[in-house]
Amino acid sequence: MRRDDFLKALAALAATGALPLSAQAATNLKMMIPANPGGGWDATGRALGKALQDAGVAASVQFENKGGAAGAIGLAQFVNASKGDGNAMMVMGAVMLGGIITGKPPVSITQATPLARLTSEYNVFVLPAASPLKTMKDVVEQMKKDPGSVKWGGGSRGSTEHIAAAMLAREVGVDASKINYVPFRGGGEAVAAILGGNVTVGGSGYSEFQQYIETGKMRPIAITSGTRIKGIDVPTMKEQGYNVEIGNWRGVYGPPGITPDQRKALIDMIVKATKSKAWAEALTKNNWTPALQTGKEFEDFVDREFASLRATMVKAGMV
């Protein structure tokens, strides 16, 4: 059989469902990224798409960015338009849980299907290079004098950097409800605001700020990890005397209504992708910590994270 005849026959089998699910899934995948280009979810989704192709489990990956409301807008579109689609995935993470807690959107993450956690990362706070403030202590002193004068720029309301800013305010005796937090739909918008001096302090994953830190356009002043991160020369909040520690993580969900076999096929593809050279390169490039967790284990983790984040946000005065 000639190659073109073989490919036509393969396509016909896939269309009728005669091929195994894993083979069908290896044709074309759709990746919903519920954020604007340039941020952590965007980088994660595109890195995973490349890894899926590098691993040979996806012939192509079609990306769609739909930012806003801590991912709730993209989540709603994904849930409503992809029901039962065994070739669709959506990037998500801790930020989406925080947004659901604060925003209470009509569509919840519980309507989609948990697949896998991919990475973990801590937030770094930065100042524009030209800022008259030089340290986190300077920021805190300014916030104590006038909370509204310090503009915190980062992801959507309820993001881990928003929670960290509220935790810091509470830690130093400032009413967390008075902090001036400016949310952005994507990392690209946040970076532009920081570089333009339109916010006082910026917060996000180190990978999003790395090139600007290395070129001296941003000054890192704190990281939200419990201890210093190897390869990242940034002091922790704790070592500066502020009891603030909160991590970020990113994962992938499937659509509602997929079968157990479809779910397993998608998880198997993701696991294979995380073993690819392309994924290893993405981890190194972005300073991401691998944190693979799949299926029911990941589902239980999300439930615990939701409860933990809510408790933290209540304590910080955000809910």
N, C-alpha and C positions, 0 to 999 in steps of 0.2 A: 504493500500500500504506500502510495506517495505521501510525503509529509503533509501537504495541504489537505489531502483527503482524510488523513489521520486526524488532523486538527478539527476538521469539520465534524467528523464522527464523534470526537471527544466532546465538542460543544453540544452536539445533539443529545448525547447521553446525559450531560450535566443539566440540560434544559428539562429533561424528563425525570431527573432525580435518580437515574440509574447508577450514577457514579457514587462512590463512598463520599460521605460528608467532607472528609479531609481533602479529597481531590477537588470537590466542588469549591471548597473554601480557598483553594490555591489559585483561583482564577483572578477575581478582582475584589478587593476589600474597600470598604468605605470607612473613613476615620473622622468622626465628629470631634472637633476641637472647640469646646465651649468658651473660647476667649479670642480676643483679637490677636493678630500676628505679633511675634516678638517677645512673648513671655514664656514662663516655665511650662505651661501646658502645651503651648505651640511647639516648643523645642522637644518636649517629651513625645508628643504625637508623631512628629516628623522623624525623630530618631527611631521610634518603634517601627514606623512604616518602612524605613530604610532597612532595619534589621530583619523584618519579616520577609522582605525581598532577598536580602543577603542570605537568609537561611533557606531560601528556596520554597517557602510555604505560601507565598503570595506572588502572583505574576505582576500585579500592580496595586497601588494604594491611592485612592482618591481622597483628598483632604478637604474638609469644609470648616471654616472658622465662623463661629457665631458667638460673639462676646456679649457680656452684660449680665448684671445681677448675680455675680459670683458663679456664673456658669448656668444659672437657672433657665435662661433663654435658650441656650443650646441644648440643655437637658430636655426641656419641653418639646423642642423640635425632634430630638432623637427618639424620645419615648413615643411621640405621636406618629412619626413617619417611618420608623424602622421596626415596628412590631413584627416579631417572628423572622426577621432577616438574619440568617446565620452567617452573613458576610459583613456585618457592621459592628463597629466598636466605637466607644467614646472615652476620651481621656477625662479623668476627674482626680480629685484629691481632697486633702483636708480643708482647703479653701471652700469647696462646694458645701461641705458639711456646715462650716461656720456661716455661710450665706443662707442656708436653709433654716438654721436656728434663728438668725436675726430677721430674715426677710419673709419666712413662711410662705414660699411660692406654692401655687396650686399643684404643681407637679413635683413629686419627691423622688429622691434617688432610690427609694425602696421599690419604685415601679420598674426599675431597670434590673439587669442581671449581673451580679458581681462576678468578675473574671479573675483579676490579679492585681496585687500591689506590685509596683515596679521598683521605686526608688524612695529614699528618704533624704532630706536636706534640711539645713537650718537657715534661718533668715539672717541676713546681714543688714545693718543700718549704715547708711552713708550720708555724707554731707557733700554738697557741690564744692569743688576746689576753691572757689572764691568766697566761700562762706566765712563770716567773721567768727563763727563758732568753730572750735577745733576738736572738741571731745564730747563724749556722752554727758560728762559732768556739766559742760557748758549748756548743753541742750536742756538738761534737767533744771539747772538754775533759771534759765529763761522761762521754762514751763511753769516753774513755781511762781515767778513774778507775774506772768500773764499766759495762762494755758492756751488761749486762742491765738497768741502770736506765733506759736510753733505749729507750722503746717506739716503734718505727717503724710507723705505720699506713698501709696502702695496699691495692692490689689483691691478687689471688691470689699465692701463692708463685711466683716466677719472672717476676713482672711487671717492667716496666722500672724502677719506683721501688724494688722490692726489690733488683734488680741494682745500681742506683745506690748504695743504702745499703751493699751489700756491697763495692762498688768503693771507696767512701769509707773504710770500715773498713780495708781493705787499704792504702789510700793513707796512712793516718795510723798504721799499725802495730798495728792491732787485729785479732785473729783474727775473720775474717768469719763463721765458724761460731758465734760467740758473740753476734752481734747479735740483739736481741730484736725480731723482725718479726711484726706482727699482721696477717694477711690478712683482707680483707673481700670479700664476694660482689658488692658493688655500691657505687657512689659514694655513695649515700644513707647506707649504713651507716657508711662511712668518715668522712663529714662529721659525722655525729652523734657519733661517737667522738672526733673532734678537738674539736668545739665543747664536748663534755662533759668534756674533759680526761682522757679514758680512754687516750689515747696521747700521747706526748711530741711527736712530729713526724709530720705527715701529708704524703703525697706523692701527686700525681696530675697530670693535665693542668690547665693554667691555667684552662680553661673551667669545670671542675668546682668550682673554688674562687673564681672571679672575684667573684661577688656578696658572698661573705663577706670577701674581701680589701677590696673597695670600701667595705663598711660597717664595717670595722675589727674584725670578729670574728676574723679570722685575720691573722697577720703573715707575709708571704712572706720567706724568708731565702735562697733560692737557686733557680736554674733550671739544668737539665742541658744547656743548649745550649752551643755553642762560643763564641758571641758573644751580646751582649744582643739580645733580640727587640724589634723596633720596637713601641711601644705597650704594652709590659710592663716596668714599672720594677722589675725584680728582678735583683740581681747574679748572675752565673754562678758555678758552682762554681770554674771555672778562675781567674777574676779574684780569688777569695778564697784562691787558693793550693792548690786541690785538683784534681788532674788527673782529673776525672770528667766525661765527656761521653757521653750516650746519648739517642737519639731514640725516639719512639714513633710508630707509624703504625697506621692502621685501614683495613680493606678488606672485600671481600665475596666469599663463595664460593657456588657452586651445589651442588646435591646430586650424589652419585655416579650414574653411569649415564645422564646426559643426553647427547643426541646433539650433534654439532658444530653443527648448525643451532640447537638449543635454546640452547646455550652462546652462540652469536653473537647470538641474539635478546635474551638477558638482558644481555649486554655492551652491545649497542646501546641498550637501554633505560636502562642506568646512565649511559652517555655523554650521552644526551639529558637525563637528570635533572640531571647536573652543569652543564648549560648553562642551567638554569632560574633564574628570579628567586628562588624559594624556597631553592635551594641556595646562591646567592650571599649571601642574607641569613643563612643558617646559618653560613657561613664567617666572616662579619663578626662575628656575635653571639658565636661561640665562640672567636674568635681561632685558627681552624684554618688551616693552610697547605695549599692545594690541591696534591695530589700524584698526579694521575690516571695510572694505568698499567694496561693491560688485557692479557688473554689470556696468550700465551706469555711476553711480556716480564715480566708480573707473576709468573707461575709461576717463572721463573728468579730473579727478585728474592727471592721467598720462600725458595728453596733457599739463596741466598747469605746471607740474613738468619739462617736457621736455623743455618748453620755459624758465622757471625760471633757470634751470641748464645751459642752453646755454648762457643766459645773464650773469650769474655769471662767467662762464668759459671765456667768451669774456672779461669781466672786469678784470679777473685775468691774462689775457694774454695767455690763453691756446688754444684759437681758433683764 
